[in-house]
Every structure is written in structure tokens, then in C-alpha cells.
Amino acid sequence: DFCYFGHKYEIPSLVNFTSNVINNNLTINKENAVAILQDLEPYKLNLESEYHVISNKCFCFLDDNFEDVFFSTDFLKPPEVNDANFLSFQILHTLLKRPSLKLLNTTSISCSKNIFSAWLDMISIFSLI
């Protein structure tokens, strides 16, 4: 909200302060990465630069911790989607097409095929909604 008012009323010190807070004090972890992306979406048009900084921090975290956020301990099972890890189709699609996304610490090709087919199934379900 402070950032919005700083931009709206053209107060550079407030904009700089909020940018400093975002860059230095925002902690992204397994519990809040998806929630931040969900809550950030309404600010995409009004606070474009801040939106991209925060969303990029979340995407970088999810690139490295994808399995921990979306999968249970068994990677052969399809991922569970619940309130804690639900992302809109656009955000999920953006995440999955990132070349920096790291999937699987295992080299099992059949396992990765199962995971990719499960994600494709989920995306097709989301696109119908």
C-alpha cells in the first residue's frame, strides 16, 4: 500500500523506501512463495516494477524448490494441488516454461515422464476452468 501511494502521489522517498524494503527484507520460503504470488497478482498493472521484482524473487525460489512446494515425498505420484500451493493458470504456465526450473534430483526418465504428464493434465484441467 505504501508503494502504491508513493507512486500515486509521486513521493520518491516513499517509493525508494518501499523498494529498499522489498529488495533487502523480503524473505521467500516454502510456506510463503505461492501465497505471495497469489496476493501479488492484483498489483500487476499498478505497481509494475515492484510486481516484477517480487514475482521474480518468488519464481527464482520456486525454480530451486519446486519439488518441496508441489510434491509430497513420493515423486512418482501426481502433485497435489491445494490452497497452499494453488497458482492461477497464467502463473503456473510462466513457472513451468522457465528454463531455470529445476525438476527432480533423480535421473529416472520414467519418473520425469510421469511428472510432466501429470503437470500437463493439471494444466489442461486449469484451462477448462
N, C-alpha and C positions, 0 to 999 in steps of 0.2 A: 504494500500500500504506500509506503514511504517513497518507493521508487516511482510509482505512478504519479504521485503528487509532485515529486521533483521534476519529472518530465512535463507534466501538465502546466505547472506554473513557472517552468524554466528556472529552477533553482539549482545551479551547478554544484554547489556544495552538498546538497542533499543527494543528488544523483551520484556524485563521487563517493559519498559515504556509503550509500547502499551498494554500489559496485564493489567497494573495498570489502564490505561485509560478505557479499556473495563470493568473492574470489578467495578470501582468507579464512572465513569462519564456517562455510557451508560444509558439513560432513555428510558424505553419501555412504550408506551402508546397506546391508541386505534387507533390513527392516524398512528403510525409508525410500529407497531408489524408485520403486514403482509408484509409491504414493506421491512422491514429488512430481514425477512425470504426469500423473493423473491430475494433480492440483494445478500444475503449471499451464495446462492447455488453454484455459480461458484468457491467459495473458499473452498469447502468441502474437496477436495483432497490435496490442497497445504497448507492450514492452519488448519489442523485437530483439534488441541486443541482449538484454538480460535473459530473455527466454532461451536464446541460443547458447549462452554461456552455461546456464544451469542444465539445460537438456543435454548439452554435450558432456558435462560432468557426469550426469546420470548414465548416458549411453556408454561412456568410457568405463564406468564401474560395471555396468551390465555386460560389456564385452568380455571382461575378465572373470566375471562371477555368474555367468548365465546359468550354469548348471545348479548352483546353490540356490538361486532365486526361483527357478521354474520346475526343477525336478526334485523328486524325493530321493531316497538313497539308491533306488534301482533305476538306472538309466534306460533299461530295456522297456520299461512301461511308458506309455504316453504321459506327457506332462499334465499335471493337474492345474486347472485354472480356477482360481477362487478370488475373493475380494482382495486378498493381499497381493496378488500378482497379476491381476487383470489389466491389460492395456488395450486401448482402442485399436482398431484395425490399422489406422494410419501409423500410430506409434510403433506397433508390433512389426509392421511391414518395414518401417525405417530401421528398426533394430536388426531384423533378420537379414536385410540386404547390406548391412555394413561389412566391408571386407575385414575389419579389425575384430569381428566377433569370433571368439574362441569357443569352439564346441568340442567337448569330450577330451578327456585326458587319456583315453584308451585308443588303440589303433584298430579296433574291431570295425570292419566295413559294414557288416550286417547290422551292428548296433547303430551306427550312424545312419544307415538307410532307414531303420525303424524310426529313429528320432525325426529325420527330415520328413518322412511320410506322415508322421503324427502331426508335425507342425503345419504341413500343407493341408491336412484335414482340418486342423483348427482354423487356419486362415480361410478356407472355403466356407466353414460354418459361420465365421465372423462376417464374411462378405454377404451372407444371406440375411443377416440381421438388419 
